[in-house]
């Protein structure tokens, strides 16, 4: 059975013929086929009905028309006249539509030297075949042959580029059906595509699934028009294509593009692409919503990063990004609700004020077409109850992203069922176990350290389980630990390392120093500045809210603030000052696990003095 993206059961708005063809493609093609329906191509977002990829066959583009013979008045090589409820209408010849879609895709793919033939008679062409064709789900081959002369068929829609109603039945022979598909190609050659080549095809055709390093853009589309119909060939345009591309796996892509209506929960380990899926979901929903989309997280720094993601795609007018307590403050002030008085901290009273304001109708419900929650593991039950009420019941669109191993603001993981917070996600939950961010060495090091405190456990889809991560990353250097007698020596060493890495060509914004206490950060900051290196110290709310990941500065931040971010090189400093007692140990381990898993390629841990953590890492160094 072929993989169809999005899943057919989640697609609304398909014509009966498009759905019937999708069902046949899914059932009559083998597991090594991948099929995409109505996914945009190019900057102009052209939508081929179907794109089919097979490692041994190539790429095929299909246009589906639910026409009947009495619908069609005239067909030429360029256009067609059809009868509609609104009267006679001139449209493109569906074969010409399919051809243009194919040319858009081929134009993009030809930019990648890894997908081109380097020798032989086909040198300079793609290393795999490509084709295009048309499907008429309501016209049989006999009807077509009787209506259109053979000579005219060759001119306007050659027989080998057409699949008819009687050739795509539920009882069709799979081999015969596939032969009709691949008969749409003009040629066949070459060996099977490799997995890296398939990833490169997906990387080129669907930029939204790219996993980029460093954190530059969420989708990283080039701004050049690749529409051959507009005279743009892509020749001479600048598009930096890495030697090694990283994309969502098919499960992630299918998930991101297949989420239907209702409440959805994704349990994902650190580095599994949860935030990438959230970004894609925002881009997808923003095309049609009337009310704004709300994105919430707990971390101020992550909110700033998410906000820049949204701005990069030009949908900031439709998507609002806030950390939770910031959003509560805005709600209270917008609707002029008096703050509850009392001895509790201001932020607690502000949250309670908003909860009561909604209950008393001072603050309106259903303000948003959709709500996305990142870092759901750090949200309390009453907070989630509040947020659920903010969703328009006509859309009822909620996405909750969660990794209990990164729950760092509580001593224990959340125990309440999601249904008790109004989240109805039974049957609509997904677990992502593969970590794409870290090298094998970093992930193994982090998980081996934390596993005694972060035991993986099963749970039903109304509760949140802890998930053991699985490695999908590349190899790299082993994490290192350095021990010092005094913190001043530790800070000086960190500054020397940062300076050395920068001289080796590493951008400053690809490095982060993660600390435990502000007094440590002050010493480290002075040492880094003394080396003449620009450093962004995220020491307060103002600095965190203004964080710009693209600025060429070393990030100096707490373990809490590092959540949701990633860097090529990370230093975890000040391990000798961590709390040693049994009561605080699990909390500190969770914080360290979060900090370690921020590192994509290189991880350095430092500590001075004596405690359990210094001794533990010294044993493994």
C-alpha positions in Angstrom: 0.0 0.0 0.0 1.4 3.4 -1.0 1.9 6.2 1.4 -0.5 9.0 0.6 0.2 12.5 2.0 -2.1 13.9 3.4 -3.9 10.9 4.6 -7.1 10.5 2.5 -9.4 10.4 5.5 -8.3 13.9 6.6 -8.8 15.7 3.3 -11.8 17.9 2.7 -12.8 19.5 -0.6 -11.7 16.7 -2.9 -13.8 16.0 -5.9 -15.3 12.5 -6.1 -12.9 11.7 -9.0 -9.8 12.9 -7.1 -10.8 10.8 -4.1 -11.5 7.8 -6.2 -8.1 8.1 -7.8 -6.4 8.6 -4.4 -8.0 5.4 -3.2 -6.7 3.5 -6.2 -3.2 4.9 -5.9 -3.2 3.9 -2.2 -4.5 0.3 -2.8 -2.9 -0.6 -6.2 0.6 0.7 -5.6 3.2 -1.0 -3.4 4.8 0.3 -0.2 7.7 1.9 -2.0 5.4 4.5 -3.7 4.9 7.9 -2.1 1.9 10.0 -3.3 1.2 13.6 -2.5 -2.1 15.3 -3.1 -2.6 19.0 -3.7 0.7 20.1 -2.2 1.9 23.5 -3.4 5.0 23.8 -5.7 7.1 26.9 -6.1 6.8 30.4 -4.8 3.5 30.9 -6.8 2.1 27.8 -4.9 0.8 25.9 -7.9 -1.1 22.8 -6.8 -0.7 19.6 -8.9 -3.5 17.2 -8.1 -1.1 14.3 -7.5 2.6 13.8 -7.5 3.9 10.2 -7.4 7.4 9.2 -6.5 8.9 5.7 -7.0 12.7 5.0 -6.5 12.9 2.8 -9.6 10.5 4.7 -11.8 10.9 8.4 -11.1 8.4 11.3 -10.6 5.0 11.6 -12.2 2.5 14.5 -12.1 -1.2 13.9 -12.6 -4.1 16.3 -13.3 -7.6 14.9 -12.5 -10.8 16.3 -14.2 -14.2 15.1 -13.2 -15.5 16.0 -16.6 -18.2 14.0 -18.5 -18.4 14.0 -22.3 -21.3 16.3 -22.3 -19.3 18.7 -20.1 -16.6 19.1 -22.8 -17.5 21.3 -25.8 -14.0 21.8 -27.3 -10.4 20.8 -26.6 -7.3 22.2 -28.2 -3.6 21.7 -27.3 -3.7 24.8 -25.1 -7.2 25.1 -23.7 -10.7 23.6 -23.4 -14.2 24.9 -23.4 -16.5 23.3 -20.8 -20.1 23.7 -19.7 -20.5 24.8 -16.0 -23.5 25.8 -13.9 -22.3 29.4 -14.6 -22.2 28.9 -18.3 -19.6 28.2 -20.9 -16.0 28.6 -19.5 -12.6 28.4 -21.1 -9.9 26.6 -19.1 -6.5 25.2 -19.7 -6.0 21.9 -21.4 -5.5 19.5 -18.4 -2.5 18.0 -20.1 -0.9 21.4 -20.4 -1.6 22.0 -16.8 0.1 18.8 -15.8 3.1 19.7 -18.1 3.5 23.1 -16.5 3.4 21.6 -13.0 6.1 19.1 -14.1 8.3 21.9 -15.5 8.0 23.9 -12.3 9.2 20.9 -10.3 11.9 19.9 -12.8 13.2 23.4 -12.8 13.7 23.3 -9.1 15.2 19.8 -9.1 17.8 20.7 -11.8 19.3 23.2 -9.4 20.7 20.4 -7.3 23.9 18.9 -8.7 23.3 15.7 -6.6 20.3 15.0 -8.8 22.0 15.5 -12.1 23.7 13.0 -14.4 27.4 13.7 -14.7 28.3 11.6 -17.7 26.9 9.6 -20.6 24.4 10.6 -23.3 22.1 12.1 -20.7 24.8 14.2 -19.0 23.2 17.4 -17.7 19.8 15.9 -17.2 18.1 14.7 -14.1 19.3 11.3 -12.9 15.7 9.9 -12.9 12.8 10.0 -15.4 9.8 12.3 -15.0 6.4 12.3 -16.7 2.9 13.8 -16.6 -0.6 12.9 -17.6 -4.3 13.3 -17.1 -7.1 11.2 -15.4 -10.7 11.3 -16.4 -12.6 9.4 -13.7 -16.0 9.8 -15.4 -15.1 9.0 -19.0 -14.4 5.5 -20.2 -11.8 4.7 -22.9 -14.4 3.6 -25.3 -16.4 6.9 -24.8 -13.2 8.9 -25.4 -12.2 7.0 -28.5 -15.7 7.4 -30.0 -15.8 11.1 -29.2 -12.3 12.1 -30.3 -10.6 11.0 -33.5 -7.3 9.2 -33.1 -5.4 11.9 -35.0 -6.9 14.6 -32.8 -6.1 12.6 -29.7 -2.4 12.7 -30.5 -2.7 16.4 -30.9 -4.7 17.4 -27.8 -4.2 14.5 -25.4 -2.2 11.5 -26.5 -3.7 8.1 -25.4 -0.6 7.1 -23.4 -1.0 10.2 -21.3 -4.6 9.4 -20.2 -6.2 7.1 -17.7 -9.9 6.6 -18.0 -12.7 5.6 -15.7 -12.7 1.9 -16.6 -8.9 1.7 -16.1 -9.0 2.8 -12.5 -11.7 0.6 -10.9 -11.4 -1.1 -7.5 -10.9 -4.4 -9.2 -8.2 -3.2 -11.7 -5.1 -5.4 -12.0 -2.3 -3.6 -10.1 0.3 -4.4 -12.7 -1.8 -3.1 -15.6 -2.7 0.0 -13.6 0.9 0.8 -12.8 1.9 0.1 -16.5 -0.6 2.8 -17.5 1.0 5.3 -15.1 4.6 4.7 -16.2 3.5 4.6 -19.9 3.2 8.4 -19.4 7.0 8.7 -19.4 8.8 9.4 -22.7 11.9 7.5 -21.5 13.2 5.2 -18.7 16.8 4.9 -17.5 19.1 4.8 -14.6 19.4 2.9 -11.3 17.0 3.2 -8.4 17.1 6.5 -6.5 19.0 6.2 -3.2 17.4 7.3 0.1 19.6 10.5 0.2 18.4 11.3 -3.4 14.8 10.8 -2.4 15.3 13.2 0.5 16.8 15.7 -1.8 13.8 15.5 -4.1 11.5 16.1 -1.1 13.8 18.9 0.1 13.5 20.7 -3.2 9.8 20.1 -3.9 8.5 20.8 -0.4 10.6 23.4 1.5 8.3 23.4 4.4 9.6 19.9 5.5 13.3 21.0 5.7 15.1 20.7 9.0 17.7 23.4 8.7 20.9 24.1 10.6 21.6 26.6 11.9 18.3 28.1 12.9 17.8 30.6 10.1 14.3 30.1 8.8 11.6 27.7 9.5 11.0 26.8 5.8 14.0 28.4 4.1 12.4 28.9 0.7 14.4 30.8 -1.9 12.7 33.9 -3.2 13.2 33.3 -6.9 10.2 32.6 -9.1 10.6 29.1 -10.6 7.6 29.3 -12.9 8.8 28.5 -16.5 5.5 29.9 -17.9 6.6 33.3 -16.6 10.0 33.0 -18.3 12.0 32.2 -15.2 14.3 29.2 -15.6 16.1 29.4 -12.3 19.4 29.7 -14.2 21.8 32.0 -12.4 19.6 32.3 -9.3 21.3 31.8 -6.0 20.2 28.8 -4.0 22.5 27.4 -1.4 22.0 23.6 -1.4 23.9 21.8 1.4 25.8 18.6 0.6 23.7 16.8 3.3 20.1 17.8 3.5 17.8 17.1 6.4 14.1 16.7 6.0 11.2 15.4 8.1 10.8 11.7 7.8 7.7 10.5 5.9 5.8 9.9 9.2 6.5 13.5 10.3 5.5 14.9 6.9 2.4 12.9 6.8 1.5 14.0 10.3 2.1 17.6 9.6 0.0 17.6 6.4 -2.7 15.2 7.6 -4.0 16.7 10.8 -7.7 17.2 10.4 -10.1 19.0 12.5 -10.4 18.6 16.3 -7.9 18.3 19.1 -4.5 16.8 18.3 -1.6 15.8 20.6 2.0 15.1 19.6 4.3 13.5 22.1 7.8 14.0 20.8 11.2 13.6 22.2 13.7 16.5 22.1 14.8 17.2 18.5 12.0 15.3 16.9 10.7 18.2 14.8 7.7 19.2 16.9 8.2 22.9 16.4 8.7 22.4 12.7 5.4 20.6 12.5 3.8 23.5 14.5 5.2 26.0 12.0 3.9 24.1 9.0 0.5 23.8 10.7 0.4 27.6 11.2 1.3 28.2 7.5 -1.3 25.7 6.3 -4.2 27.1 8.5 -3.3 30.7 7.9 -4.5 30.3 4.3 -8.1 30.1 5.2 -8.8 31.3 8.7 -10.9 34.3 9.6 -10.1 34.7 13.2 -6.4 34.8 14.3 -4.3 31.7 15.2 -2.8 31.7 18.7 0.6 30.1 19.4 1.4 29.7 23.1 4.5 28.4 25.0 5.9 28.8 28.5 9.4 30.0 27.7 9.9 33.7 26.9 12.9 33.0 24.7 11.2 30.3 22.7 8.2 32.7 22.2 10.7 35.2 20.6 12.1 32.5 18.3 8.6 31.3 17.3 7.6 34.9 16.6 10.5 35.3 14.2 9.5 32.0 12.5 6.1 33.4 11.8 7.3 36.8 10.7 9.7 35.2 8.2 6.7 33.6 6.4 4.7 36.8 6.4 1.7 35.5 8.3 2.3 37.5 11.5 -1.1 39.3 10.9 -2.9 36.0 11.2 -0.7 34.3 13.8 -0.2 35.6 17.4 2.7 34.2 19.4 3.0 34.7 23.2 4.4 33.0 26.2 1.5 32.1 28.4 1.8 34.7 31.2 2.3 37.4 28.6 -0.9 36.4 26.9 -2.8 36.4 30.2 -1.6 40.0 30.9 -2.7 41.1 27.4 -6.2 39.5 27.9 -6.7 41.2 31.3 -5.6 44.6 30.0 -7.5 44.4 26.7 -10.8 43.7 28.4 -10.0 46.0 31.4 -10.4 43.4 34.1 -9.2 44.4 37.6 -6.4 42.3 38.9 -7.4 40.0 41.9 -5.8 41.2 45.1 -3.9 39.0 47.5 -0.6 37.7 48.8 0.1 35.4 45.8 2.7 36.4 43.2 1.6 38.8 40.6 1.7 36.2 37.8 -0.5 33.7 39.7 -3.1 36.4 40.4 -3.0 37.5 36.7 -3.8 33.9 35.5 -6.6 33.6 38.1 -8.0 36.9 37.0 -8.2 35.8 33.4 -9.8 32.5 34.4 -12.4 34.3 36.4 -12.9 36.9 33.7 -13.8 34.1 31.2 -16.1 32.4 33.7 -18.0 35.7 34.2 -18.0 36.7 30.5 -15.8 39.7 31.0 -13.3 38.1 28.6 -14.9 36.5 25.5 -14.4 32.9 24.6 -13.8 31.5 21.1 -11.4 34.3 20.1 -9.2 32.1 17.9 -9.6 29.9 14.8 -6.9 27.6 16.1 -4.6 27.3 19.1 -1.1 25.7 19.1 0.6 24.9 22.4 4.4 24.2 22.4 5.9 23.0 25.7 2.6 21.6 26.8 4.4 19.6 29.5 4.9 22.9 31.4 1.2 23.9 31.4 -1.0 23.3 34.4 -4.5 21.7 34.2 -6.4 25.0 34.8 -4.3 26.8 32.2 -5.2 24.2 29.5 -8.9 24.4 30.6 -8.7 28.2 30.0 -7.0 27.9 26.6 -9.4 25.3 25.3 -12.3 27.8 25.8 -10.5 30.3 23.5 -11.0 28.1 20.4 -13.8 28.8 18.0 -16.1 25.8 18.2 -16.8 26.0 14.4 -13.1 25.0 13.8 -12.3 23.3 17.1 -8.6 23.2 16.1 -6.1 22.5 18.8 -2.5 21.2 18.6 -0.6 20.3 21.8 3.1 19.5 21.6 4.6 17.7 24.6 7.8 16.0 25.8 7.5 15.0 29.5 11.3 14.5 29.7 11.6 18.3 29.3 9.2 19.2 32.0 11.5 21.3 34.1 9.2 23.5 36.2 7.7 20.8 38.3 9.2 18.1 40.5 7.1 15.5 38.9 5.5 14.9 35.5 1.9 15.9 35.0 -0.5 13.2 36.2 -3.9 14.6 35.1 -5.7 13.1 32.1 -5.9 15.5 29.1 -9.7 15.1 29.0 -9.9 16.6 32.4 -8.6 19.8 30.9 -11.1 19.7 28.0 -8.7 18.2 25.5 -10.4 15.4 23.6 -7.6 13.7 21.7 -8.4 10.0 22.0 -7.5 8.4 18.7 -5.8 11.6 17.6 -2.4 11.3 19.3 1.0 10.7 17.8 4.3 9.7 19.3 7.6 10.9 17.6 10.5 8.9 19.0 13.3 9.8 16.5 15.7 12.6 17.4 17.0 14.5 14.4 18.8 17.3 16.1 21.6 15.7 18.1 24.5 13.4 17.1 24.4 9.9 18.3 27.1 10.7 20.8 25.3 13.6 22.3 22.0 11.9 22.6 23.4 8.8 24.1 25.4 10.8 26.6 22.4 12.9 27.6 20.0 9.9 27.9 22.5 7.7 29.7 23.0 10.4 32.3 19.2 11.1 32.8 17.6 7.8 32.2 17.5 6.8 35.9 15.4 9.9 36.5 13.4 9.9 33.2 12.1 6.4 33.0 10.1 5.8 29.8 6.6 4.6 30.6 3.5 3.7 28.6 0.3 5.6 28.9 -3.0 5.7 27.1 -3.7 8.6 24.7 -5.5 10.6 27.5 -2.3 10.8 29.5 1.2 11.9 28.7 3.9 9.2 28.7 7.6 9.7 29.0 9.2 8.6 25.7 12.6 7.0 25.3 14.3 8.8 22.3 15.7 6.9 19.3 18.8 8.1 17.4 18.4 9.3 13.9 21.2 11.8 13.8 24.7 11.7 12.4 27.9 10.9 14.3 30.2 13.5 15.8 32.7 14.2 18.6 32.0 12.7 22.0 30.8 15.2 24.6 33.6 16.4 27.0 33.7 17.4 30.6 36.4 19.7 32.1 36.9 20.1 35.9 38.4 23.1 37.6 39.4 24.2 41.1 37.8 27.6 40.9 35.0 29.1 38.8 37.2 31.9 37.6 39.3 29.3 35.9 36.2 27.6 34.4 34.9 30.9 33.0 38.3 31.7 31.4 38.4 28.3 29.8 34.9 28.7 28.4 35.9 32.1 26.8 39.0 30.5 25.3 37.0 27.7 23.8 34.4 30.1 22.3 37.3 32.2 20.8 39.0 29.1 19.4 35.8 27.8 17.8 35.1 31.2 16.2 38.6 31.3 14.8 38.0 27.9 13.3 35.1 29.4 11.3 32.1 28.7 13.5 29.6 31.6 13.5 29.0 33.2 16.9 25.2 32.6 16.7 25.9 28.8 16.3 27.3 28.8 19.9 25.6 29.0 23.3 26.8 29.0 26.9 24.2 27.7 29.2 24.5 28.5 32.9 22.7 27.9 36.2 23.0 31.1 38.1 23.3 34.8 37.2 26.5 35.3 39.2 28.1 32.7 37.0 26.8 34.4 33.8 28.3 37.7 34.9 31.8 36.2 35.2 31.5 34.3 31.9 30.1 37.4 30.2 33.1 39.5 31.2 35.6 36.8 30.1 33.9 36.5 26.7 33.8 40.3 26.2 37.5 40.4 27.1 38.2 38.2 24.1 36.5 40.8 21.8 33.6 38.5 21.1 30.0 39.7 20.8 27.7 38.1 23.4 24.0 38.2 24.0 23.3 37.7 27.7 19.6 36.8 28.1 19.4 37.8 31.7 16.0 39.4 31.9 12.6 39.5 30.4 13.5 42.3 28.1 16.5 40.5 26.7 14.7 37.3 26.3 11.7 38.9 24.5 14.1 40.6 22.1 16.3 37.6 21.3 17.3 37.4 17.7 18.8 34.0 16.7 20.1 35.5 13.4 22.3 38.1 15.1 26.0 37.0 15.1 26.4 36.8 18.8 27.1 34.0 21.3 24.0 33.3 23.3 24.5 33.3 27.1 21.3 31.9 28.8 19.9 29.7 31.5 18.9 26.1 31.0 15.3 27.1 31.3 15.6 29.7 28.6 17.4 27.3 26.3 14.3 25.1 25.8 13.1 25.0 22.3 16.4 26.4 20.9 19.3 24.6 19.3 22.9 25.4 18.5 25.8 23.7 16.8 28.0 24.0 19.9 26.8 24.2 23.5 28.7 24.7 26.8 26.9 23.7 30.0 28.7 25.7 32.7 28.6 25.7 36.5 27.9 22.1 37.2 29.8 22.4 40.5 27.2 24.8 41.9 24.1 22.6 41.2 22.0 21.5 44.2 23.2 18.3 45.6 20.4 17.1 47.8 18.1 14.2 46.9 15.0 16.4 46.8 16.4 18.7 44.0 18.3 16.1 42.1 15.6 15.1 39.6 14.8 18.7 38.9 18.5 19.5 38.2 18.9 16.4 36.0 15.9 17.4 33.9 17.4 20.9 33.4 20.7 19.4 32.4 19.0 17.0 30.0 17.3 20.0 28.3 20.6 21.8 28.1 22.5 18.9 26.7 19.9 18.2 23.9 20.3 21.8 22.6 23.6 20.8 21.1 23.6 19.6 17.5 27.3 18.8 17.0 29.4 19.6 20.0 28.8 19.5 23.7 31.2 20.7 26.5 30.4 20.5 30.2 32.4 22.3 32.8 32.4 22.3 36.6 34.4 23.6 39.6 34.3 22.4 43.1 32.9 19.2 44.5 29.3 17.8 44.2 27.5 14.7 42.9 27.3 16.1 39.4 31.0 16.9 39.1 31.9 13.4 40.4 29.4 11.8 38.1 30.8 13.4 34.9 34.4 13.0 36.1 33.8 9.2 36.1 32.8 9.2 32.5 35.3 11.7 31.1 
